[in-house]
Amino acid sequence: MDRFQINIKSSVIEDLKERIAKTRWTDEIDNGNWEHGTNKRYLMELCDYWQNGFSWKMQEDFLNSFENYKTEIDGIGLHYIFHKGEGKKRIPILLTHGWPDSFVRFLKIIPLLTQADENGLSFDVVVPSIPGYGFSDIPKELGMNKKMIADLFTQLMTNKLGYDKFIAHGGDLGSGVTEQIGLYASNFVYGLHLTDLPFEHGIEEPKNANEEEKKYFEVVKKWEMSEGAYASIQSTKPQSLSYGLNDSPVGMAGWMIEKFKAWSDNNGNIESAFTKDELLTNLTIYWATQTINSSIRIYYESVKAIKNSLYNPLAKLNPLDKTGQKSQVPTAFALFPKDISKPPKSLAERYFNIVQWTEFSAGGHFGAMEQPELLAKDLRKFAESLQM
């Protein structure tokens, strides 16, 4: 494994600032509550700071203060952060991000997990960038779905880093990747820890759904009508959308920042959950690496894989396909109240062997960024309960 230094050329940052300066802003009518999408006043304020106040060099130095590495697995270059724990008992843990965040989702929680507690327990923390995100390679061929990513990350933990078994944690797309690890690499994991139910389990209501599950799917349907159009676009025509997002930093920010506002616990003020620097560090990584297209293409790949498995008669005959099956790996759910949705435990139990179920009183979709202490505590509780 080779150490990796993040180093964005100054010309890329200068071009970014010039593009912001030349933005052709659209009009806006009565959108103070972000009901039509990203609020123009806030977006202009954020992008003015991006252009004139934000220091990428300072953030780049901060990112490089972590131990960054890059390795190649099956022809794909994977970027990852790897920090070993300080305690006598060190448990390897894989943390997988989602969209529209990146590996920066976990920066606050890394030092909380590597510290030893009173029992000497700590974690060896591995935070990879999903292929097509951040500083991992952009896939050159179609097919980079969650199952393939799960295989790459399992190889990273075992073949590259030498661990026999590990704990796998994920949120958003990361929860789906984590589920695939539990299904196809169960002998390599002690347990799974998720902050949400993988989205494919909310697509189709079970035929024998109970009343609580029926109410949940009613909520999901309403959410899809009012908030879910982004996912429909990204899972059907990501290429069409990406031309504009890859060309305009303001356009990309407008598309992505609204999700941080809508999905977090912020009382209507996005900066009560995230600082401008946090939001712009994430955005700058997307911009500088030109990964907005490859990052949203995973929605297309994931939905395509689900359809091929569930609705293709030939796929159902494949004994190696475990789509829709229940993982037997011990699993913990840590649910935050302002997340996109909160699944009933009975629905999650259809797909996971749940041994720990935590419902927090604060936090949203980006739990590791919003409430890192709560999440770290829950991960430690889960680790202590496992037979290792």
C-alpha positions in Angstrom: 0.0 0.0 0.0 1.3 3.4 -1.0 0.9 6.7 0.9 -1.2 9.2 -1.0 -0.9 12.9 -0.9 -3.9 15.0 -1.9 -2.6 17.8 -4.2 -5.1 19.7 -6.3 -3.4 22.0 -8.8 -3.8 25.7 -8.1 -5.0 26.2 -11.7 -8.1 24.0 -11.0 -9.0 26.2 -8.0 -8.5 29.4 -10.0 -10.7 28.0 -12.8 -13.3 27.2 -10.2 -13.3 30.7 -8.9 -13.5 32.2 -12.4 -16.5 30.0 -13.2 -18.3 31.1 -10.0 -17.6 34.8 -10.9 -19.2 34.2 -14.4 -22.3 32.5 -13.1 -25.5 33.4 -14.9 -27.9 33.3 -11.9 -31.5 32.3 -12.4 -34.5 34.1 -11.0 -36.3 33.0 -7.8 -39.8 33.6 -6.4 -40.9 33.0 -2.8 -38.4 30.3 -1.9 -37.4 31.3 1.6 -38.2 27.8 3.0 -36.3 26.0 0.2 -39.6 24.6 -1.0 -38.6 24.9 -4.7 -35.1 23.6 -4.1 -31.9 25.4 -3.0 -32.5 28.9 -1.8 -30.9 31.5 -4.0 -29.8 33.9 -1.3 -28.0 31.1 0.6 -26.4 29.7 -2.5 -25.1 33.1 -3.5 -23.7 33.6 0.0 -22.1 30.1 0.0 -20.6 30.5 -3.5 -19.3 34.0 -2.7 -17.4 32.5 0.2 -16.3 29.6 -2.1 -14.8 32.2 -4.5 -13.4 34.8 -2.1 -13.0 33.4 1.4 -12.7 29.6 1.3 -9.1 28.3 1.6 -8.8 25.0 -0.2 -5.1 24.9 0.8 -6.1 24.9 4.5 -8.6 22.1 4.0 -6.2 20.1 1.8 -3.6 20.3 4.6 -6.3 19.1 7.0 -7.2 16.2 4.8 -3.5 15.3 4.4 -3.1 15.2 8.2 -5.0 11.9 8.0 -3.1 8.8 6.7 -4.2 8.6 3.1 -3.3 5.7 0.9 -4.1 4.4 -2.6 -3.9 0.9 -3.9 -5.1 -1.1 -6.9 -7.6 -3.9 -6.7 -8.9 -5.6 -9.9 -7.6 -2.7 -12.0 -9.4 -0.1 -9.9 -7.4 2.5 -7.9 -8.9 2.8 -4.4 -8.2 5.8 -2.2 -8.6 5.2 1.5 -7.8 6.6 5.0 -6.2 4.1 7.4 -5.7 4.9 11.1 -4.7 2.2 13.6 -6.2 2.3 17.1 -4.3 3.1 20.2 -5.7 0.4 22.6 -4.7 -3.1 23.6 -7.7 -4.5 21.8 -8.0 -3.2 18.3 -10.9 -4.1 16.1 -10.7 -3.4 12.4 -13.7 -1.4 11.1 -14.7 -0.4 7.5 -16.7 2.8 7.2 -18.5 3.3 3.8 -19.9 6.7 2.8 -22.7 7.6 0.4 -23.9 10.4 -1.8 -23.8 13.4 -1.9 -21.1 13.1 0.8 -17.7 11.4 0.5 -15.0 10.1 2.7 -15.2 13.4 4.6 -18.4 12.1 6.2 -16.2 10.2 8.7 -13.4 12.7 9.5 -14.9 13.7 12.8 -15.4 10.1 14.0 -12.0 8.7 13.1 -10.2 10.1 16.2 -13.2 9.1 18.4 -12.8 5.4 17.3 -9.0 5.2 17.3 -8.9 6.4 21.0 -8.8 3.6 23.6 -11.6 3.4 26.1 -11.3 2.4 29.7 -11.2 -1.2 28.7 -8.5 -0.7 26.1 -10.8 -1.1 23.2 -10.2 0.9 20.0 -10.6 0.5 16.3 -8.3 0.2 13.3 -10.3 2.6 11.0 -10.5 2.2 7.3 -12.4 4.8 5.2 -12.3 4.1 1.5 -13.7 6.3 -1.3 -16.2 4.5 -3.4 -14.9 4.0 -7.0 -16.0 7.0 -8.9 -15.9 9.2 -5.8 -13.2 11.5 -4.5 -9.7 10.2 -5.2 -10.6 6.6 -6.1 -10.5 5.9 -9.9 -13.5 6.6 -12.1 -14.7 3.2 -13.5 -14.1 2.9 -17.2 -16.8 0.4 -17.8 -20.4 0.0 -16.7 -21.2 -2.5 -13.9 -19.8 -0.8 -10.8 -22.7 -1.6 -8.5 -22.9 -2.1 -4.8 -22.1 -5.8 -5.0 -18.9 -5.1 -6.9 -17.9 -2.3 -4.5 -18.5 -4.7 -1.6 -16.1 -7.2 -3.1 -13.5 -4.5 -3.7 -13.7 -3.3 -0.1 -13.6 -6.8 1.3 -10.5 -7.5 -0.7 -9.0 -4.2 0.7 -9.7 -5.3 4.3 -8.5 -8.8 3.9 -6.0 -9.2 1.0 -4.4 -5.8 1.2 -4.6 -4.9 4.9 -4.4 -8.5 6.2 -7.4 -8.7 8.5 -9.2 -12.0 8.9 -12.5 -10.3 10.0 -13.8 -6.8 10.5 -16.9 -4.8 11.4 -18.6 -3.1 8.4 -20.5 0.2 8.9 -22.3 2.3 6.3 -24.9 4.9 5.6 -26.8 5.9 2.5 -25.2 4.0 -0.4 -22.8 2.7 2.1 -25.5 0.8 3.9 -26.2 -1.0 0.7 -22.6 -1.8 0.2 -22.4 -3.0 3.8 -25.4 -5.3 3.2 -23.7 -6.8 0.2 -20.6 -7.6 2.3 -22.9 -9.3 4.8 -24.5 -11.4 2.1 -21.5 -12.4 0.0 -18.6 -12.2 2.5 -20.2 -13.2 5.8 -17.2 -15.2 6.8 -15.1 -12.1 6.8 -17.2 -9.9 9.1 -18.0 -9.9 12.8 -21.0 -7.7 12.3 -22.8 -5.0 10.3 -23.7 -1.5 11.6 -26.1 0.6 9.5 -27.6 4.1 9.9 -30.4 3.4 7.5 -32.2 0.7 5.6 -30.8 0.1 2.1 -33.1 2.0 -0.3 -34.0 -1.1 -2.4 -36.0 -2.4 0.5 -38.2 0.6 0.3 -39.0 0.1 -3.4 -41.6 -2.6 -3.2 -44.0 -3.3 -0.3 -44.0 -6.9 0.9 -47.1 -8.8 0.1 -47.6 -9.7 3.8 -46.7 -6.3 5.2 -48.0 -5.5 8.6 -49.8 -2.2 9.5 -46.6 -0.5 10.7 -44.9 -1.4 7.4 -47.8 -0.3 5.3 -47.7 3.1 7.0 -44.0 3.3 6.3 -44.4 2.6 2.6 -47.1 5.3 2.5 -44.5 7.7 3.9 -42.0 6.5 1.4 -44.4 7.0 -1.5 -45.1 10.6 -0.4 -41.4 11.3 0.0 -40.8 10.0 -3.5 -43.4 12.4 -4.9 -42.1 15.4 -3.1 -38.4 14.8 -2.6 -37.3 11.7 -4.6 -37.1 13.1 -8.1 -33.3 13.5 -7.9 -33.0 9.7 -7.4 -35.3 9.0 -10.4 -33.1 11.2 -12.6 -29.8 9.8 -11.3 -31.0 6.2 -11.7 -32.3 6.7 -15.2 -30.5 9.5 -17.1 -27.5 10.5 -15.0 -25.4 11.4 -18.1 -27.9 14.1 -19.2 -27.7 15.8 -15.8 -24.0 15.5 -15.4 -23.1 17.8 -18.3 -24.4 20.8 -16.5 -23.2 19.8 -13.0 -19.7 19.1 -14.2 -19.5 22.4 -16.0 -20.9 24.7 -13.4 -19.7 24.8 -9.7 -22.8 26.8 -8.8 -25.0 24.3 -10.6 -23.4 21.4 -8.8 -23.6 23.1 -5.5 -27.3 23.9 -6.1 -28.0 20.3 -6.8 -26.1 18.9 -3.8 -26.4 21.4 -1.0 -30.2 21.1 -0.9 -29.8 17.5 0.2 -27.6 18.4 3.1 -30.3 20.9 4.2 -33.3 18.6 3.7 -31.7 15.5 5.2 -30.0 16.9 8.3 -31.2 18.0 11.8 -30.8 21.7 11.4 -34.1 23.5 12.4 -34.2 25.3 9.1 -30.6 26.6 9.3 -28.1 24.4 7.4 -25.2 25.9 9.2 -26.4 24.6 12.5 -25.5 21.2 11.2 -22.5 21.9 8.9 -20.0 24.8 8.5 -19.4 26.4 5.2 -16.0 24.9 5.2 -17.3 21.4 5.6 -19.8 21.8 2.8 -17.3 23.3 0.5 -14.5 20.8 1.2 -16.9 18.1 0.1 -18.0 20.1 -3.0 -14.4 21.0 -4.0 -13.4 17.3 -3.9 -16.3 16.5 -6.3 -15.4 19.5 -8.5 -11.6 19.0 -8.6 -11.8 15.2 -9.3 -14.7 15.6 -11.8 -16.6 12.8 -10.2 -20.1 14.1 -10.1 -21.1 12.0 -13.1 -19.5 8.8 -11.8 -20.9 9.4 -8.3 -24.5 9.6 -9.5 -24.1 6.9 -12.1 -24.0 4.4 -9.2 -27.8 5.0 -8.8 -28.3 3.8 -12.4 -26.0 0.8 -11.8 -27.7 -0.1 -8.5 -31.2 0.0 -9.9 -30.2 -1.9 -13.0 -28.6 -4.6 -10.8 -31.8 -4.9 -8.7 -34.0 -5.2 -11.8 -31.8 -7.8 -13.3 -31.9 -9.9 -10.1 -35.6 -9.5 -9.2 -37.3 -9.4 -12.5 -35.1 -11.5 -14.8 -36.3 -15.1 -14.8 -32.8 -16.4 -15.6 -31.3 -14.5 -12.6 -33.7 -16.2 -10.3 -32.2 -19.6 -11.3 -28.7 -18.4 -10.3 -27.9 -20.1 -6.9 -25.1 -17.6 -6.3 -27.5 -14.5 -6.5 -28.5 -13.6 -2.9 -30.5 -10.5 -3.8 -33.4 -10.0 -1.4 -32.2 -12.7 0.9 -31.7 -12.2 4.7 -28.2 -11.6 6.0 -27.4 -13.8 9.0 -24.5 -11.6 10.2 -25.2 -9.9 13.5 -26.4 -6.4 12.7 -27.0 -3.1 14.5 -29.1 -0.2 13.4 -28.4 3.3 14.6 -31.3 5.6 13.5 -31.3 9.4 13.6 -34.7 11.2 13.9 -34.2 13.7 11.0 -33.0 11.1 8.5 -34.9 10.7 5.2 -37.1 8.0 6.8 -37.2 5.7 9.8 -38.0 2.1 8.9 -40.0 -0.1 11.3 -37.9 -2.7 13.0 -40.1 -5.5 11.6 -39.2 -4.5 8.0 -35.4 -4.4 8.8 -35.7 -7.8 10.4 -36.9 -9.2 7.1 -33.4 -8.6 5.7 -31.0 -8.5 8.7 -30.2 -10.4 11.8 -30.7 -7.5 14.2 -29.1 -7.7 17.6 -29.0 -4.0 18.4 -31.5 -1.3 17.6 -30.8 2.3 18.6 -33.1 5.4 18.0 -31.3 8.6 18.8 -33.0 11.9 19.8 -30.9 14.2 17.5 -29.1 14.0 14.2 -30.0 13.3 10.6 -28.9 11.4 7.5 -25.2 12.4 7.9 -24.9 11.0 11.4 -21.1 10.7 11.5 -20.8 14.4 10.6 -23.8 15.7 12.7 -23.5 13.5 15.8 -20.1 11.7 15.7 -20.0 11.2 19.5 -23.4 9.4 19.5 -22.5 7.2 16.6 -19.0 6.3 18.0 -20.6 5.3 21.3 -23.1 3.1 19.5 -20.4 1.5 17.5 -18.4 0.7 20.6 -21.5 -0.8 22.3 -22.0 -3.0 19.3 -18.4 -4.1 19.1 -18.4 -5.0 22.8 -21.5 -7.2 22.3 -20.0 -9.3 19.5 -18.2 -12.6 20.0 -14.7 -11.9 18.8 
